[in-house]
Amino acid sequence: MASRDSLEMRRLAAAQAVQVSRDDTPIAIRMRPLLSAGAVTSVTIISATSLVNITANGGTDTYAFATYTTIGSLVDAINSDGAFEAMVLDALRSDTTGSSALLPNSAITAGADANGVVCYNILVDTSVTDYMTTTLSLGRNFDSVKRGHRVTLKEIQYNVDISAAEANAVRVFVRTLGGSESQVYGIRSVDATLTTISWASGVGGITAPEGADVVVRVIDTTSITDNAANYVQVQGILE
């Protein structure tokens, strides 16, 4: 059990955080090449078909979406091969990899996370999947420490062009360090209207277990239409 001093220091070091997703910007999977892979030739999404990673030492690794049908199974397969490290971000492990759900339909340009680590981001096509997701996490960047820390969701704000209001369409999930995911909150959505959800006028919140992520999703069983005004934003505390 953590000591009183460590818990007090964690509270004093807590930071406010805001995370937002817009059309086609949720990061389903973030990957970084490992030293064992050597130089990276390419990381490519072939729409509705496969992910293909080509490295100097690892050769060509092809992950067919017909085999790795979920985000979780794809991430596990990438990590097992040892050329890349992959993690689930603005997605659920149970989400589909097929039906053109993942973007871009091309080679992925390498970028860097907030810690300066070179990485490759696989995105979600929100008008194909009909959900828009954003995650409050202490582990959005590589080399970050999640164990012994926790996040609290304080507010959700969204404006999403859905087909119509729908029960239980604004959802909150908790994803543990072990990867298990469970829904802890759900409420009726509102179509194309700026909507804010908080608890006890911002005093309350949803606190995840230590090391866990809080995943917020707006979903529609019919459609989400691309719209420049679309976004899902979460505000919370990282401690």
N, C-alpha and C positions, 0 to 999 in steps of 0.2 A: 504494500500500500504506500502511496506517495506521502511524504512528510508534509506537515503543516507549512513549513517554510517553502518547500518546493511549490505547493499549491498557491501560496500567497505570491511568490515570485511570478508564477504563471499568470495570475490575475493582473498583477501590476504591469506585466509586459504585453498584455493583450492589445491587439491592433484591430481597428475597424477595417472592413473589407467590403468592396462592391465588385460584383462580377456580372457581366451582361453578355447575352447572345442575341444575334440578329439573324436575318435570313441566311441560311447556308454557312453560318460561322461556328456553330457548336463543334468543339473538338472531340470527336468520338474516341480517337486513339492518338496519343503522343508517343513517338518512338525516338530513341537515340541510338546511334551506332556504338558498339562496344569495340574496344581495342582489338579484340580477337578477329573482328570482321575485316580489318584493314581498310583501305580506301573504299568509299561508297561510290559505285558507278551510277546507280539510279534506284529510286523508290517510286513505283508506279502503280496507280489504281487503274484497272481495266474495268470499266463500269459494268456492274452486275455480274462480274466474272471472277476477278481475282486481284490479289495484291502480289506484286512481284518485286522482290528485293535482290539487287545484284551488288555484290561486294568483292573486293580483291581476294580475300582469303576464304570467304564463305561460298563463293560461286553464286548460283541463282537459286533463290528460295521462292517457290510459287505457292501461294495459299489460295486455293480455289474456294470461292464462297459457297459452292455446293457442298463442300466438305466441312468448312468452318462457317457454319450458318449463323452464328451469333457473335457479337462483339467479344464476349468473354472467351469463347473458344478460340477465336482468332488471336487475341492477346496472349492466351496461354501457349498457343503453338509458336508464336514469334519468340516468346521468352524461352521456350524449350530448346529452340535451335541455337541460341547463344550468340548470334551475330548482332542482334538488336535487343534493347530493353524497351518494353512497351507497357503503357498503363492506360486504363480507362478514365476518361475525364467527363465530358458533357454527354454522357450516355449511360445506359444500363447494360450490364453484362448480357442480359437476355435480348437486347435489341438485335434486329436482323442485319446481316451484312449484304443481303441480296437486293434485288429489285431496284438497282441504281441508288441505293440508300447512301452510298459513300462517295465523297468528292475528294480531289478533282478527278475527272476522267482523263488523266494524263500523268506525266511524271510530276512528283511533288518537289517543289523548291525547298531546300533546307533553310531553316530559320534558327532562331535561338529563343530559349525560354527566358524568364526573368532572372535566372541565375547565370545566364550567359552560356548555357549548354546547347550545343548544336543539336537540333531535333527536327523531326518531320511530323507534321500534323495531318491526320486524316479527318476530314470534316463530314458533317451530316447534311444531306440535301433535305431541308425542312419541308419543302412542298411535296416531296416524294414520301417521306416517312409520316407526315402529318403530325409531327410533334417538334417542339422547340424546347431545348433543355439547357440549363446552366447549373454549374456545380460550385458550391462553396467548399473549399478544401485547403488544407495546409500542404497538400502534395501536388499542386498543379505544376510545379517545377521540379526538375530532377535535383537530387542531392539535398532535398528538404527533409526535415524530420517530422513525422506524424505521430509516432509512438510517444505517449506521455503528454500529448496536446489534444485540444478539442476545438470544435467550431460550434457557434450558436447562430442560427438563422433568426434575424430580427424582422425582416420585411421582404415581401415579394411585390414587385411592380411589373406589370406587363401590359402590352397593347398588341394583340395578335389577331390577324384577319382569319378567323375560323369560319366554319359554315353557319354555326348557330350556337347559342348557349347550350351547355351540356353539363349534366351532373358529374361530379368527381373528375373534372377535366383539368383542374389545377392541382397538381399532385406534388407531394414532398416525400422523398425516399431517403433512408439512411443506408449508406454502404459501409460496412465494417472493414477493418484491416484485412480480414480473411476473405473479403469479396462477397459476402452475403448481403443481399439487398431486400429491404422491406419498406412498404409504404406506411408512413406514419401520419399523413394528413391528406385530405382531399376536399375540394370545394367546387361549386359550380363555376364554370367559366363565363366570360362576357365577351361578345364579339366586337372586335375593332373599337374598343373603348379603353382609354387609359384607366387602369384599375390598380389599386394599392391594397395589399393585405398585410396587416400587422396584428400583433396580439397585445391586449391590455394597453392600447395606445402607445405601443413601442416599448413598453416596460417588459412584457413577456417575450418569449421566443421559444424556438425548438433547439435544444442542445443535444448534439450527437454524442455517443460514447467516445472515449478517448481513441484517437487515431482514425475516426470514421469521417466520411464525407456526407454532406447534405446535398442531395440532388433534387432540383426543382424542375418540373416539366409542365408545359401547357400542351395538351393533346386534343385532337379532334378526330372522331371516327369517320368523318367524311372528307374534310380537306383543310389544309392551311394554304392560303394563297399568298404568294410572294408580294410583299408590300414594303415600301421604304420606311413605313412607320412601325413595322413589326419589331418587337424586342421583348425579352424576358430578362429582368434584372433582379438580383438578390443583394441584400445588404445584411451584414452580420459581423460577428466578432471572432477573431482567431486568437486563441490563447494557448 
